[in-house]
Amino acid sequence: MKGEVELKIHNNKVNYNFVLKRNVTIVRGESGTGKTTLYRLVSDYMKDSKSSGVKITMSSGDSCIALNDTDFENQIKKTKNSVVFIDEGFIGFKNDDNINDFIRKIKKTDNYYVIFSRESFDKIPSSVEEIYEIKTRGKKHTFEKYYKINDYCRLIVDIRKKDKFVLFITEDSKSGKQFFKEYFKKTNIKVDSARGNSNIINKINENINVELLVMVDGAAFSPYIDKTYKMCKYNKNINICLPESFEWMILKSGVIKNKKIEKILKSTFEIIDITKFFSWEKFFTYYLEEITKDSKMLKYDKKKISAYYLKEKNMKKIVSVIGL
């Protein structure tokens, strides 16, 4: 599937209307908020079609299915270009081995997956932008953003002045860390790397008593956003910025003159091949490497950043994307 998918699912009692934008959407909420009802509507429609009393309309894609525990492997193999709903308690999420196996099975598919979870879902990497809760107004049910994150650069705490923190932590141990070490070298701000999203929380805890600004790839940070969000909420020392990725920042900054970039960034969901790129940060790295590979000056290397991106005027443009 590609692009936004608008879904309307209803019977004579309830009406769900929402839009999916990426291949993985997380829907959170306590018991009784409507998650299981939505799953059952899709399940009933699968069994009895129109006689179920359920009506499903979708702007694109072939069908909707409700994944079941007993036959999910076969369902995944057979399902293409569809929206797959997964209820909380799904057997594929019982332990790490099951989860890793499930991710391997869905990574090469062209489906969109909607995962229901009562609490924080720390299983499948997905975007912090695509975590929702169900809001109910009478019969009408809609998806609304679960985390209220600043749209400007997705700072949980809006901080725009360098003198407000003493340690900058990036998840990237290669080009991203190299870039920010150069950018902050004339200041008293130390730059360190967590070496991956999964280590961010430990890295914050190690430095809990100093003023931090943490930058992570928002496109794949959903497994860790809940704990991080709470840490930021209750500790004013901690601030976090969640751009899609460091490579997305470079693309958005304008330091590369290419007319196609703006369209790519505005319409990524219409262009990205989800069978090749399970999450968007991988796509942005690939795309940046592709459009610069024939230029000795601009060529982007994840392992060692080019001197072009470390020029002062270019660094300023890149960091301006996140408000620094």
C-alpha positions as protocol buffer text, in pm:
chain_id: "A"
residue {
  index: 1
  type: MET
  ca { x: 0 y: 0 z: 0 }
}
residue {
  index: 2
  type: LYS
  ca { x: 100 y: 359 z: -47 }
}
residue {
  index: 3
  type: GLY
  ca { x: -40 y: 692 z: 59 }
}
residue {
  index: 4
  type: GLU
  ca { x: -304 y: 791 z: 309 }
}
residue {
  index: 5
  type: VAL
  ca { x: -586 y: 544 z: 359 }
}
residue {
  index: 6
  type: GLU
  ca { x: -917 y: 677 z: 487 }
}
residue {
  index: 7
  type: LEU
  ca { x: -1127 y: 412 z: 656 }
}
residue {
  index: 8
  type: LYS
  ca { x: -1494 y: 417 z: 754 }
}
residue {
  index: 9
  type: ILE
  ca { x: -1612 y: 117 z: 953 }
}
residue {
  index: 10
  type: HIS
  ca { x: -1958 y: 113 z: 1107 }
}
residue {
  index: 11
  type: ASN
  ca { x: -2277 y: -70 z: 1193 }
}
residue {
  index: 12
  type: ASN
  ca { x: -2605 y: 60 z: 1333 }
}
residue {
  index: 13
  type: LYS
  ca { x: -2448 y: 127 z: 1676 }
}
residue {
  index: 14
  type: VAL
  ca { x: -2099 y: 270 z: 1617 }
}
residue {
  index: 15
  type: ASN
  ca { x: -1912 y: 459 z: 1350 }
}
residue {
  index: 16
  type: TYR
  ca { x: -1531 y: 465 z: 1314 }
}
residue {
  index: 17
  type: ASN
  ca { x: -1367 y: 713 z: 1081 }
}
residue {
  index: 18
  type: PHE
  ca { x: -987 y: 754 z: 1065 }
}
residue {
  index: 19
  type: VAL
  ca { x: -688 y: 794 z: 833 }
}
residue {
  index: 20
  type: LEU
  ca { x: -374 y: 577 z: 822 }
}
residue {
  index: 21
  type: LYS
  ca { x: -50 y: 732 z: 693 }
}
residue {
  index: 22
  type: ARG
  ca { x: 222 y: 474 z: 755 }
}
residue {
  index: 23
  type: ASN
  ca { x: 263 y: 99 z: 755 }
}
residue {
  index: 24
  type: VAL
  ca { x: 241 y: 72 z: 1137 }
}
residue {
  index: 25
  type: THR
  ca { x: -14 y: 254 z: 1351 }
}
residue {
  index: 26
  type: ILE
  ca { x: -40 y: 205 z: 1728 }
}
residue {
  index: 27
  type: VAL
  ca { x: -379 y: 264 z: 1896 }
}
residue {
  index: 28
  type: ARG
  ca { x: -356 y: 295 z: 2274 }
}
residue {
  index: 29
  type: GLY
  ca { x: -619 y: 322 z: 2543 }
}
residue {
  index: 30
  type: GLU
  ca { x: -768 y: 160 z: 2849 }
}
residue {
  index: 31
  type: SER
  ca { x: -1034 y: -111 z: 2840 }
}
residue {
  index: 32
  type: GLY
  ca { x: -1368 y: 21 z: 2718 }
}
residue {
  index: 33
  type: THR
  ca { x: -1230 y: 289 z: 2486 }
}
residue {
  index: 34
  type: GLY
  ca { x: -1340 y: 112 z: 2168 }
}
residue {
  index: 35
  type: LYS
  ca { x: -1033 y: -80 z: 2052 }
}
residue {
  index: 36
  type: THR
  ca { x: -1184 y: -428 z: 2085 }
}
residue {
  index: 37
  type: THR
  ca { x: -1513 y: -312 z: 1934 }
}
residue {
  index: 38
  type: LEU
  ca { x: -1332 y: -195 z: 1621 }
}
residue {
  index: 39
  type: TYR
  ca { x: -1138 y: -522 z: 1598 }
}
residue {
  index: 40
  type: ARG
  ca { x: -1464 y: -721 z: 1632 }
}
residue {
  index: 41
  type: LEU
  ca { x: -1635 y: -519 z: 1360 }
}
residue {
  index: 42
  type: VAL
  ca { x: -1360 y: -612 z: 1117 }
}
residue {
  index: 43
  type: SER
  ca { x: -1362 y: -973 z: 1237 }
}
residue {
  index: 44
  type: ASP
  ca { x: -1742 y: -997 z: 1197 }
}
residue {
  index: 45
  type: TYR
  ca { x: -1722 y: -852 z: 847 }
}
residue {
  index: 46
  type: MET
  ca { x: -1456 y: -1109 z: 753 }
}
residue {
  index: 47
  type: LYS
  ca { x: -1686 y: -1393 z: 864 }
}
residue {
  index: 48
  type: ASP
  ca { x: -2025 y: -1278 z: 739 }
}
residue {
  index: 49
  type: SER
  ca { x: -1960 y: -991 z: 497 }
}
residue {
  index: 50
  type: LYS
  ca { x: -2268 y: -771 z: 447 }
}
residue {
  index: 51
  type: SER
  ca { x: -2492 y: -997 z: 656 }
}
residue {
  index: 52
  type: SER
  ca { x: -2282 y: -900 z: 961 }
}
residue {
  index: 53
  type: GLY
  ca { x: -2439 y: -555 z: 951 }
}
residue {
  index: 54
  type: VAL
  ca { x: -2092 y: -403 z: 921 }
}
residue {
  index: 55
  type: LYS
  ca { x: -1999 y: -170 z: 638 }
}
residue {
  index: 56
  type: ILE
  ca { x: -1638 y: -95 z: 549 }
}
residue {
  index: 57
  type: THR
  ca { x: -1522 y: 163 z: 298 }
}
residue {
  index: 58
  type: MET
  ca { x: -1158 y: 248 z: 231 }
}
residue {
  index: 59
  type: SER
  ca { x: -1006 y: 509 z: 2 }
}
residue {
  index: 60
  type: SER
  ca { x: -742 y: 266 z: -126 }
}
residue {
  index: 61
  type: GLY
  ca { x: -627 y: -89 z: -69 }
}
residue {
  index: 62
  type: ASP
  ca { x: -798 y: -422 z: -122 }
}
residue {
  index: 63
  type: SER
  ca { x: -945 y: -518 z: 214 }
}
residue {
  index: 64
  type: CYS
  ca { x: -937 y: -511 z: 594 }
}
residue {
  index: 65
  type: ILE
  ca { x: -862 y: -820 z: 801 }
}
residue {
  index: 66
  type: ALA
  ca { x: -855 y: -899 z: 1173 }
}
residue {
  index: 67
  type: LEU
  ca { x: -550 y: -1114 z: 1246 }
}
residue {
  index: 68
  type: ASN
  ca { x: -630 y: -1419 z: 1460 }
}
residue {
  index: 69
  type: ASP
  ca { x: -403 y: -1628 z: 1681 }
}
residue {
  index: 70
  type: THR
  ca { x: -475 y: -1966 z: 1524 }
}
residue {
  index: 71
  type: ASP
  ca { x: -400 y: -1891 z: 1159 }
}
residue {
  index: 72
  type: PHE
  ca { x: -203 y: -1566 z: 1157 }
}
residue {
  index: 73
  type: GLU
  ca { x: 98 y: -1699 z: 961 }
}
residue {
  index: 74
  type: ASN
  ca { x: -124 y: -1815 z: 678 }
}
residue {
  index: 75
  type: GLN
  ca { x: -324 y: -1492 z: 693 }
}
residue {
  index: 76
  type: ILE
  ca { x: -9 y: -1282 z: 654 }
}
residue {
  index: 77
  type: LYS
  ca { x: 111 y: -1493 z: 359 }
}
residue {
  index: 78
  type: LYS
  ca { x: -221 y: -1453 z: 177 }
}
residue {
  index: 79
  type: THR
  ca { x: -291 y: -1089 z: 258 }
}
residue {
  index: 80
  type: LYS
  ca { x: -166 y: -819 z: 22 }
}
residue {
  index: 81
  type: ASN
  ca { x: -232 y: -446 z: -12 }
}
residue {
  index: 82
  type: SER
  ca { x: -464 y: -448 z: 288 }
}
residue {
  index: 83
  type: VAL
  ca { x: -512 y: -308 z: 638 }
}
residue {
  index: 84
  type: VAL
  ca { x: -444 y: -566 z: 909 }
}
residue {
  index: 85
  type: PHE
  ca { x: -587 y: -512 z: 1259 }
}
residue {
  index: 86
  type: ILE
  ca { x: -413 y: -680 z: 1554 }
}
residue {
  index: 87
  type: ASP
  ca { x: -584 y: -693 z: 1893 }
}
residue {
  index: 88
  type: GLU
  ca { x: -396 y: -665 z: 2222 }
}
residue {
  index: 89
  type: GLY
  ca { x: -296 y: -1002 z: 2361 }
}
residue {
  index: 90
  type: PHE
  ca { x: -200 y: -1129 z: 2016 }
}
residue {
  index: 91
  type: ILE
  ca { x: 2 y: -1449 z: 2053 }
}
residue {
  index: 92
  type: GLY
  ca { x: 277 y: -1314 z: 1829 }
}
residue {
  index: 93
  type: PHE
  ca { x: 368 y: -1056 z: 2095 }
}
residue {
  index: 94
  type: LYS
  ca { x: 409 y: -1295 z: 2390 }
}
residue {
  index: 95
  type: ASN
  ca { x: 789 y: -1293 z: 2402 }
}
residue {
  index: 96
  type: ASP
  ca { x: 1088 y: -1144 z: 2222 }
}
residue {
  index: 97
  type: ASP
  ca { x: 1141 y: -1447 z: 1999 }
}
residue {
  index: 98
  type: ASN
  ca { x: 779 y: -1438 z: 1886 }
}
residue {
  index: 99
  type: ILE
  ca { x: 798 y: -1065 z: 1822 }
}
residue {
  index: 100
  type: ASN
  ca { x: 1118 y: -1087 z: 1619 }
}
residue {
  index: 101
  type: ASP
  ca { x: 970 y: -1369 z: 1415 }
}
residue {
  index: 102
  type: PHE
  ca { x: 651 y: -1170 z: 1357 }
}
residue {
  index: 103
  type: ILE
  ca { x: 849 y: -862 z: 1245 }
}
residue {
  index: 104
  type: ARG
  ca { x: 1042 y: -1076 z: 996 }
}
residue {
  index: 105
  type: LYS
  ca { x: 714 y: -1204 z: 854 }
}
residue {
  index: 106
  type: ILE
  ca { x: 556 y: -861 z: 803 }
}
residue {
  index: 107
  type: LYS
  ca { x: 865 y: -665 z: 695 }
}
residue {
  index: 108
  type: LYS
  ca { x: 841 y: -761 z: 330 }
}
residue {
  index: 109
  type: THR
  ca { x: 464 y: -727 z: 304 }
}
residue {
  index: 110
  type: ASP
  ca { x: 282 y: -432 z: 148 }
}
residue {
  index: 111
  type: ASN
  ca { x: 12 y: -413 z: 417 }
}
residue {
  index: 112
  type: TYR
  ca { x: -65 y: -143 z: 674 }
}
residue {
  index: 113
  type: TYR
  ca { x: -83 y: -275 z: 1033 }
}
residue {
  index: 114
  type: VAL
  ca { x: -301 y: -130 z: 1309 }
}
residue {
  index: 115
  type: ILE
  ca { x: -196 y: -258 z: 1653 }
}
residue {
  index: 116
  type: PHE
  ca { x: -420 y: -213 z: 1957 }
}
residue {
  index: 117
  type: SER
  ca { x: -248 y: -179 z: 2293 }
}
residue {
  index: 118
  type: ARG
  ca { x: -382 y: -92 z: 2638 }
}
residue {
  index: 119
  type: GLU
  ca { x: -48 y: 36 z: 2762 }
}
residue {
  index: 120
  type: SER
  ca { x: 280 y: 142 z: 2604 }
}
residue {
  index: 121
  type: PHE
  ca { x: 361 y: -81 z: 2309 }
}
residue {
  index: 122
  type: ASP
  ca { x: 736 y: -140 z: 2306 }
}
residue {
  index: 123
  type: LYS
  ca { x: 753 y: -409 z: 2042 }
}
residue {
  index: 124
  type: ILE
  ca { x: 768 y: -283 z: 1682 }
}
residue {
  index: 125
  type: PRO
  ca { x: 966 y: 26 z: 1580 }
}
residue {
  index: 126
  type: SER
  ca { x: 730 y: 284 z: 1436 }
}
residue {
  index: 127
  type: SER
  ca { x: 683 y: 659 z: 1426 }
}
residue {
  index: 128
  type: VAL
  ca { x: 594 y: 866 z: 1731 }
}
residue {
  index: 129
  type: GLU
  ca { x: 359 y: 1048 z: 1494 }
}
residue {
  index: 130
  type: GLU
  ca { x: 145 y: 740 z: 1446 }
}
residue {
  index: 131
  type: ILE
  ca { x: 42 y: 664 z: 1804 }
}
residue {
  index: 132
  type: TYR
  ca { x: -326 y: 739 z: 1867 }
}
residue {
  index: 133
  type: GLU
  ca { x: -612 y: 697 z: 2109 }
}
residue {
  index: 134
  type: ILE
  ca { x: -978 y: 659 z: 2024 }
}
residue {
  index: 135
  type: LYS
  ca { x: -1203 y: 955 z: 2100 }
}
residue {
  index: 136
  type: THR
  ca { x: -1578 y: 897 z: 2120 }
}
residue {
  index: 137
  type: ARG
  ca { x: -1853 y: 1149 z: 2056 }
}
residue {
  index: 138
  type: GLY
  ca { x: -2185 y: 968 z: 2059 }
}
residue {
  index: 139
  type: LYS
  ca { x: -2170 y: 698 z: 1792 }
}
residue {
  index: 140
  type: LYS
  ca { x: -1870 y: 856 z: 1626 }
}
residue {
  index: 141
  type: HIS
  ca { x: -1520 y: 724 z: 1700 }
}
residue {
  index: 142
  type: THR
  ca { x: -1203 y: 888 z: 1568 }
}
residue {
  index: 143
  type: PHE
  ca { x: -827 y: 855 z: 1615 }
}
residue {
  index: 144
  type: GLU
  ca { x: -647 y: 1143 z: 1789 }
}
residue {
  index: 145
  type: LYS
  ca { x: -276 y: 1184 z: 1863 }
}
residue {
  index: 146
  type: TYR
  ca { x: -182 y: 1021 z: 2192 }
}
residue {
  index: 147
  type: TYR
  ca { x: 123 y: 1238 z: 2256 }
}
residue {
  index: 148
  type: LYS
  ca { x: 89 y: 1614 z: 2233 }
}
residue {
  index: 149
  type: ILE
  ca { x: 422 y: 1694 z: 2074 }
}
residue {
  index: 150
  type: ASN
  ca { x: 522 y: 2034 z: 1937 }
}
residue {
  index: 151
  type: ASP
  ca { x: 478 y: 2029 z: 1559 }
}
residue {
  index: 152
  type: TYR
  ca { x: 772 y: 2266 z: 1501 }
}
residue {
  index: 153
  type: CYS
  ca { x: 1042 y: 2009 z: 1562 }
}
residue {
  index: 154
  type: ARG
  ca { x: 868 y: 1766 z: 1795 }
}
residue {
  index: 155
  type: LEU
  ca { x: 1027 y: 1896 z: 2110 }
}
residue {
  index: 156
  type: ILE
  ca { x: 849 y: 1762 z: 2414 }
}
residue {
  index: 157
  type: VAL
  ca { x: 978 y: 2067 z: 2597 }
}
residue {
  index: 158
  type: ASP
  ca { x: 1025 y: 2359 z: 2361 }
}
residue {
  index: 159
  type: ILE
  ca { x: 1385 y: 2473 z: 2404 }
}
residue {
  index: 160
  type: ARG
  ca { x: 1549 y: 2689 z: 2141 }
}
residue {
  index: 161
  type: LYS
  ca { x: 1862 y: 2832 z: 2310 }
}
residue {
  index: 162
  type: LYS
  ca { x: 2190 y: 2644 z: 2329 }
}
residue {
  index: 163
  type: ASP
  ca { x: 2271 y: 2786 z: 2670 }
}
residue {
  index: 164
  type: LYS
  ca { x: 1981 y: 2595 z: 2825 }
}
residue {
  index: 165
  type: PHE
  ca { x: 2161 y: 2259 z: 2825 }
}
residue {
  index: 166
  type: VAL
  ca { x: 2511 y: 2125 z: 2888 }
}
residue {
  index: 167
  type: LEU
  ca { x: 2492 y: 1780 z: 2728 }
}
residue {
  index: 168
  type: PHE
  ca { x: 2361 y: 1690 z: 2384 }
}
residue {
  index: 169
  type: ILE
  ca { x: 2284 y: 1320 z: 2333 }
}
residue {
  index: 170
  type: THR
  ca { x: 2226 y: 1172 z: 1990 }
}
residue {
  index: 171
  type: GLU
  ca { x: 2138 y: 812 z: 1916 }
}
residue {
  index: 172
  type: ASP
  ca { x: 2366 y: 822 z: 1610 }
}
residue {
  index: 173
  type: SER
  ca { x: 2726 y: 723 z: 1686 }
}
residue {
  index: 174
  type: LYS
  ca { x: 2852 y: 800 z: 1336 }
}
residue {
  index: 175
  type: SER
  ca { x: 2767 y: 1093 z: 1105 }
}
residue {
  index: 176
  type: GLY
  ca { x: 2516 y: 1249 z: 1345 }
}
residue {
  index: 177
  type: LYS
  ca { x: 2757 y: 1253 z: 1636 }
}
residue {
  index: 178
  type: GLN
  ca { x: 3040 y: 1381 z: 1414 }
}
residue {
  index: 179
  type: PHE
  ca { x: 2819 y: 1665 z: 1293 }
}
residue {
  index: 180
  type: PHE
  ca { x: 2707 y: 1783 z: 1636 }
}
residue {
  index: 181
  type: LYS
  ca { x: 3055 y: 1757 z: 1786 }
}
residue {
  index: 182
  type: GLU
  ca { x: 3170 y: 1998 z: 1518 }
}
residue {
  index: 183
  type: TYR
  ca { x: 2868 y: 2223 z: 1562 }
}
residue {
  index: 184
  type: PHE
  ca { x: 2912 y: 2254 z: 1940 }
}
residue {
  index: 185
  type: LYS
  ca { x: 3294 y: 2254 z: 1950 }
}
residue {
  index: 186
  type: LYS
  ca { x: 3319 y: 2626 z: 2035 }
}
residue {
  index: 187
  type: THR
  ca { x: 3075 y: 2592 z: 2326 }
}
residue {
  index: 188
  type: ASN
  ca { x: 3083 y: 2419 z: 2664 }
}
residue {
  index: 189
  type: ILE
  ca { x: 2825 y: 2168 z: 2547 }
}
residue {
  index: 190
  type: LYS
  ca { x: 2941 y: 1808 z: 2547 }
}
residue {
  index: 191
  type: VAL
  ca { x: 2817 y: 1573 z: 2273 }
}
residue {
  index: 192
  type: ASP
  ca { x: 2766 y: 1204 z: 2342 }
}
residue {
  index: 193
  type: SER
  ca { x: 2600 y: 912 z: 2163 }
}
residue {
  index: 194
  type: ALA
  ca { x: 2361 y: 656 z: 2304 }
}
residue {
  index: 195
  type: ARG
  ca { x: 2451 y: 424 z: 2016 }
}
residue {
  index: 196
  type: GLY
  ca { x: 2095 y: 347 z: 1917 }
}
residue {
  index: 197
  type: ASN
  ca { x: 1736 y: 422 z: 2016 }
}
residue {
  index: 198
  type: SER
  ca { x: 1720 y: 132 z: 2260 }
}
residue {
  index: 199
  type: ASN
  ca { x: 1997 y: 283 z: 2474 }
}
residue {
  index: 200
  type: ILE
  ca { x: 1849 y: 632 z: 2502 }
}
residue {
  index: 201
  type: ILE
  ca { x: 1671 y: 578 z: 2834 }
}
residue {
  index: 202
  type: ASN
  ca { x: 1982 y: 431 z: 3000 }
}
residue {
  index: 203
  type: LYS
  ca { x: 2188 y: 720 z: 2869 }
}
residue {
  index: 204
  type: ILE
  ca { x: 1942 y: 971 z: 3013 }
}
residue {
  index: 205
  type: ASN
  ca { x: 1947 y: 795 z: 3350 }
}
residue {
  index: 206
  type: GLU
  ca { x: 2326 y: 810 z: 3355 }
}
residue {
  index: 207
  type: ASN
  ca { x: 2306 y: 1190 z: 3320 }
}
residue {
  index: 208
  type: ILE
  ca { x: 1979 y: 1258 z: 3500 }
}
residue {
  index: 209
  type: ASN
  ca { x: 2114 y: 1547 z: 3707 }
}
residue {
  index: 210
  type: VAL
  ca { x: 2244 y: 1761 z: 3421 }
}
residue {
  index: 211
  type: GLU
  ca { x: 2051 y: 1963 z: 3165 }
}
residue {
  index: 212
  type: LEU
  ca { x: 2010 y: 1746 z: 2857 }
}
residue {
  index: 213
  type: LEU
  ca { x: 1892 y: 1784 z: 2502 }
}
residue {
  index: 214
  type: VAL
  ca { x: 1835 y: 1443 z: 2343 }
}
residue {
  index: 215
  type: MET
  ca { x: 1782 y: 1395 z: 1970 }
}
residue {
  index: 216
  type: VAL
  ca { x: 1641 y: 1070 z: 1835 }
}
residue {
  index: 217
  type: ASP
  ca { x: 1492 y: 940 z: 1512 }
}
residue {
  index: 218
  type: GLY
  ca { x: 1122 y: 1005 z: 1564 }
}
residue {
  index: 219
  type: ALA
  ca { x: 1041 y: 776 z: 1271 }
}
residue {
  index: 220
  type: ALA
  ca { x: 1133 y: 469 z: 1476 }
}
residue {
  index: 221
  type: PHE
  ca { x: 1115 y: 580 z: 1839 }
}
residue {
  index: 222
  type: SER
  ca { x: 766 y: 460 z: 1938 }
}
residue {
  index: 223
  type: PRO
  ca { x: 891 y: 167 z: 2154 }
}
residue {
  index: 224
  type: TYR
  ca { x: 1067 y: 413 z: 2386 }
}
residue {
  index: 225
  type: ILE
  ca { x: 854 y: 727 z: 2370 }
}
residue {
  index: 226
  type: ASP
  ca { x: 634 y: 647 z: 2670 }
}
residue {
  index: 227
  type: LYS
  ca { x: 915 y: 620 z: 2926 }
}
residue {
  index: 228
  type: THR
  ca { x: 1104 y: 909 z: 2769 }
}
residue {
  index: 229
  type: TYR
  ca { x: 795 y: 1128 z: 2762 }
}
residue {
  index: 230
  type: LYS
  ca { x: 732 y: 1066 z: 3131 }
}
residue {
  index: 231
  type: MET
  ca { x: 1094 y: 1142 z: 3217 }
}
residue {
  index: 232
  type: CYS
  ca { x: 1072 y: 1475 z: 3034 }
}
residue {
  index: 233
  type: LYS
  ca { x: 739 y: 1558 z: 3192 }
}
residue {
  index: 234
  type: TYR
  ca { x: 863 y: 1518 z: 3547 }
}
residue {
  index: 235
  type: ASN
  ca { x: 1224 y: 1631 z: 3510 }
}
residue {
  index: 236
  type: LYS
  ca { x: 1286 y: 1978 z: 3368 }
}
residue {
  index: 237
  type: ASN
  ca { x: 1650 y: 1890 z: 3300 }
}
residue {
  index: 238
  type: ILE
  ca { x: 1547 y: 1660 z: 3016 }
}
residue {
  index: 239
  type: ASN
  ca { x: 1440 y: 1785 z: 2675 }
}
residue {
  index: 240
  type: ILE
  ca { x: 1394 y: 1573 z: 2367 }
}
residue {
  index: 241
  type: CYS
  ca { x: 1377 y: 1647 z: 1999 }
}
residue {
  index: 242
  type: LEU
  ca { x: 1229 y: 1394 z: 1757 }
}
residue {
  index: 243
  type: PRO
  ca { x: 1291 y: 1480 z: 1392 }
}
residue {
  index: 244
  type: GLU
  ca { x: 1229 y: 1195 z: 1150 }
}
residue {
  index: 245
  type: SER
  ca { x: 1605 y: 1137 z: 1138 }
}
residue {
  index: 246
  type: PHE
  ca { x: 1936 y: 1322 z: 1100 }
}
residue {
  index: 247
  type: GLU
  ca { x: 1927 y: 1255 z: 726 }
}
residue {
  index: 248
  type: TRP
  ca { x: 1577 y: 1403 z: 708 }
}
residue {
  index: 249
  type: MET
  ca { x: 1717 y: 1719 z: 872 }
}
residue {
  index: 250
  type: ILE
  ca { x: 1981 y: 1749 z: 601 }
}
residue {
  index: 251
  type: LEU
  ca { x: 1723 y: 1700 z: 326 }
}
residue {
  index: 252
  type: LYS
  ca { x: 1486 y: 1953 z: 480 }
}
residue {
  index: 253
  type: SER
  ca { x: 1756 y: 2215 z: 547 }
}
residue {
  index: 254
  type: GLY
  ca { x: 1805 y: 2313 z: 184 }
}
residue {
  index: 255
  type: VAL
  ca { x: 2183 y: 2256 z: 180 }
}
residue {
  index: 256
  type: ILE
  ca { x: 2126 y: 2025 z: -118 }
}
residue {
  index: 257
  type: LYS
  ca { x: 1971 y: 2192 z: -420 }
}
residue {
  index: 258
  type: ASN
  ca { x: 1734 y: 1942 z: -572 }
}
residue {
  index: 259
  type: LYS
  ca { x: 1380 y: 2027 z: -685 }
}
residue {
  index: 260
  type: LYS
  ca { x: 1250 y: 1680 z: -599 }
}
residue {
  index: 261
  type: ILE
  ca { x: 1342 y: 1693 z: -229 }
}
residue {
  index: 262
  type: GLU
  ca { x: 1051 y: 1911 z: -118 }
}
residue {
  index: 263
  type: LYS
  ca { x: 800 y: 1683 z: -290 }
}
residue {
  index: 264
  type: ILE
  ca { x: 964 y: 1373 z: -138 }
}
residue {
  index: 265
  type: LEU
  ca { x: 943 y: 1518 z: 214 }
}
residue {
  index: 266
  type: LYS
  ca { x: 583 y: 1635 z: 176 }
}
residue {
  index: 267
  type: SER
  ca { x: 460 y: 1313 z: 19 }
}
residue {
  index: 268
  type: THR
  ca { x: 684 y: 1042 z: 164 }
}
residue {
  index: 269
  type: PHE
  ca { x: 381 y: 824 z: 239 }
}
residue {
  index: 270
  type: GLU
  ca { x: 288 y: 827 z: -132 }
}
residue {
  index: 271
  type: ILE
  ca { x: 638 y: 740 z: -253 }
}
residue {
  index: 272
  type: ILE
  ca { x: 801 y: 505 z: -3 }
}
residue {
  index: 273
  type: ASP
  ca { x: 803 y: 134 z: -85 }
}
residue {
  index: 274
  type: ILE
  ca { x: 719 y: -26 z: 250 }
}
residue {
  index: 275
  type: THR
  ca { x: 836 y: -368 z: 129 }
}
residue {
  index: 276
  type: LYS
  ca { x: 1189 y: -222 z: 116 }
}
residue {
  index: 277
  type: PHE
  ca { x: 1176 y: 35 z: 397 }
}
residue {
  index: 278
  type: PHE
  ca { x: 993 y: -79 z: 709 }
}
residue {
  index: 279
  type: SER
  ca { x: 1046 y: 259 z: 874 }
}
residue {
  index: 280
  type: TRP
  ca { x: 1102 y: 602 z: 726 }
}
residue {
  index: 281
  type: GLU
  ca { x: 1444 y: 679 z: 874 }
}
residue {
  index: 282
  type: LYS
  ca { x: 1595 y: 402 z: 656 }
}
residue {
  index: 283
  type: PHE
  ca { x: 1432 y: 554 z: 350 }
}
residue {
  index: 284
  type: PHE
  ca { x: 1569 y: 903 z: 421 }
}
residue {
  index: 285
  type: THR
  ca { x: 1921 y: 763 z: 457 }
}
residue {
  index: 286
  type: TYR
  ca { x: 1884 y: 573 z: 130 }
}
residue {
  index: 287
  type: TYR
  ca { x: 1740 y: 873 z: -53 }
}
residue {
  index: 288
  type: LEU
  ca { x: 2010 y: 1112 z: 70 }
}
residue {
  index: 289
  type: GLU
  ca { x: 2281 y: 867 z: -35 }
}
residue {
  index: 290
  type: GLU
  ca { x: 2120 y: 821 z: -377 }
}
residue {
  index: 291
  type: ILE
  ca { x: 2085 y: 1188 z: -470 }
}
residue {
  index: 292
  type: THR
  ca { x: 2441 y: 1272 z: -360 }
}
residue {
  index: 293
  type: LYS
  ca { x: 2632 y: 964 z: -477 }
}
residue {
  index: 294
  type: ASP
  ca { x: 2756 y: 1125 z: -801 }
}
residue {
  index: 295
  type: SER
  ca { x: 2891 y: 1437 z: -632 }
}
residue {
  index: 296
  type: LYS
  ca { x: 3234 y: 1424 z: -471 }
}
residue {
  index: 297
  type: MET
  ca { x: 3150 y: 1730 z: -260 }
}
residue {
  index: 298
  type: LEU
  ca { x: 2794 y: 1636 z: -154 }
}
residue {
  index: 299
  type: LYS
  ca { x: 2827 y: 1259 z: -123 }
}
residue {
  index: 300
  type: TYR
  ca { x: 2672 y: 1149 z: 205 }
}
residue {
  index: 301
  type: ASP
  ca { x: 2842 y: 873 z: 400 }
}
residue {
  index: 302
  type: LYS
  ca { x: 2675 y: 747 z: 716 }
}
residue {
  index: 303
  type: LYS
  ca { x: 3010 y: 636 z: 858 }
}
residue {
  index: 304
  type: LYS
  ca { x: 3201 y: 961 z: 800 }
}
residue {
  index: 305
  type: ILE
  ca { x: 3027 y: 1287 z: 725 }
}
residue {
  index: 306
  type: SER
  ca { x: 3155 y: 1498 z: 436 }
}
residue {
  index: 307
  type: ALA
  ca { x: 3327 y: 1831 z: 502 }
}
residue {
  index: 308
  type: TYR
  ca { x: 3054 y: 2001 z: 297 }
}
residue {
  index: 309
  type: TYR
  ca { x: 2799 y: 1943 z: 574 }
}
residue {
  index: 310
  type: LEU
  ca { x: 3043 y: 2077 z: 835 }
}
residue {
  index: 311
  type: LYS
  ca { x: 3075 y: 2419 z: 675 }
}
residue {
  index: 312
  type: GLU
  ca { x: 2945 y: 2675 z: 921 }
}
residue {
  index: 313
  type: LYS
  ca { x: 2667 y: 2810 z: 699 }
}
residue {
  index: 314
  type: ASN
  ca { x: 2546 y: 2458 z: 620 }
}
residue {
  index: 315
  type: MET
  ca { x: 2555 y: 2348 z: 982 }
}
residue {
  index: 316
  type: LYS
  ca { x: 2342 y: 2649 z: 1077 }
}
residue {
  index: 317
  type: LYS
  ca { x: 2085 y: 2559 z: 812 }
}
residue {
  index: 318
  type: ILE
  ca { x: 2071 y: 2198 z: 927 }
}
residue {
  index: 319
  type: VAL
  ca { x: 2028 y: 2271 z: 1298 }
}
residue {
  index: 320
  type: SER
  ca { x: 1772 y: 2542 z: 1222 }
}
residue {
  index: 321
  type: VAL
  ca { x: 1540 y: 2258 z: 1121 }
}
residue {
  index: 322
  type: ILE
  ca { x: 1510 y: 2163 z: 1489 }
}
residue {
  index: 323
  type: GLY
  ca { x: 1507 y: 2520 z: 1615 }
}
residue {
  index: 324
  type: LEU
  ca { x: 1864 y: 2551 z: 1743 }
}
